[in-house]
Amino acid sequence: MSTKKIIEYRALYKSTKQTTLKELKTTYRNFMKDLHPDTIQDETERLVAEDKSKTIITAYHFLVSIAPETQLKDKEEYNKSITTSNVADYHYEDTVLFVTFLDGSKFEYFGVPRPIYVKMVNSESPGRFGRRHIFNSYTYRSASKMVGSEE
C-alpha cells in the first residue's frame, strides 16, 4: 500500500484526512447499493461490478483504519507501544515503513521518504529515531489487527 493508493482511495470516496467514519460509511453504503453484483443481471456488467465493489470495500477498510476517529480510539495503546516498547524489526517498501515492536504490535507508516528510512537504519537506536522523526509525523495504521495484507 503506497501513498498513491491513499490518494486514490480518498479521491474515490471524495474524502479528506478529516472525513468522519459516519461519512465514510454513508458513502460506502451508497456505492454498494448502486454497484452490488447481486443486483445486476448481465454477466459482463456483474463482473465489472464485482471488481469495482472489491476496490470500494478495500478502500473503505483502509480509510477507516487511518481515520482520525480510529486513531483517537487507539491512541493510548499506540502511545504505549511507541514509548515503552523497543523496535523488534522494521522494513521499507515503496514509501511505507513497516515497524514491529517487542510488545507484538505492528504499524505501517505511509509517505516516509527513503532518506528518513536510511537515517533510521544508520541510527544508533532505530526506536529513538522513530520516536523523534517518524511515529508521530506520518500517517499510520495498526497492522496488528489486520488479517492478511491488502494491495
RADAJO-V682595 format. One record per backbone hydrogen bond with DSSP energy under -0.5 kcal/mol. NH is the residue of the N-H (numbers start at 1). CO is the residue of the C=O. If there is no record, write none. Layout:
nh=NH co=CO
nh=NH co=CO
//
This chain:
nh=5 co=2
nh=6 co=2
nh=7 co=3
nh=8 co=4
nh=9 co=5
nh=10 co=6
nh=11 co=7
nh=12 co=8
nh=13 co=9
nh=14 co=10
nh=14 co=11
nh=15 co=10
nh=19 co=16
nh=24 co=20
nh=25 co=21
nh=26 co=22
nh=27 co=23
nh=28 co=24
nh=29 co=25
nh=30 co=26
nh=31 co=27
nh=32 co=28
nh=33 co=29
nh=34 co=30
nh=35 co=31
nh=36 co=32
nh=39 co=36
nh=40 co=37
nh=46 co=42
nh=47 co=43
nh=48 co=44
nh=49 co=45
nh=50 co=46
nh=51 co=47
nh=52 co=48
nh=53 co=49
nh=54 co=50
nh=55 co=51
nh=56 co=52
nh=57 co=53
nh=58 co=54
nh=59 co=55
nh=60 co=56
nh=61 co=57
nh=62 co=58
nh=63 co=59
nh=64 co=60
nh=65 co=61
nh=66 co=62
nh=67 co=63
nh=67 co=64
nh=68 co=17
nh=71 co=67
nh=72 co=68
nh=73 co=69
nh=74 co=70
nh=75 co=72
nh=78 co=74
nh=79 co=75
nh=80 co=76
nh=81 co=77
nh=82 co=78
nh=83 co=79
nh=84 co=80
nh=85 co=81
nh=88 co=100
nh=89 co=100
nh=91 co=98
nh=93 co=96
nh=96 co=93
nh=97 co=95
nh=97 co=109
nh=98 co=91
nh=98 co=96
nh=99 co=97
nh=99 co=107
nh=100 co=89
nh=101 co=105
nh=102 co=86
nh=104 co=101
nh=107 co=99
nh=108 co=141
nh=109 co=97
nh=110 co=139
nh=111 co=95
nh=112 co=95
nh=113 co=111
nh=116 co=113
nh=117 co=113
nh=118 co=114
nh=119 co=115
nh=120 co=116
nh=121 co=117
nh=122 co=118
nh=123 co=119
nh=123 co=120
nh=129 co=125
nh=130 co=126
nh=131 co=127
nh=132 co=128
nh=133 co=129
nh=134 co=130
nh=135 co=130
nh=137 co=134
nh=138 co=134
nh=139 co=110
nh=141 co=108
nh=143 co=106
nh=144 co=106
nh=148 co=146
//
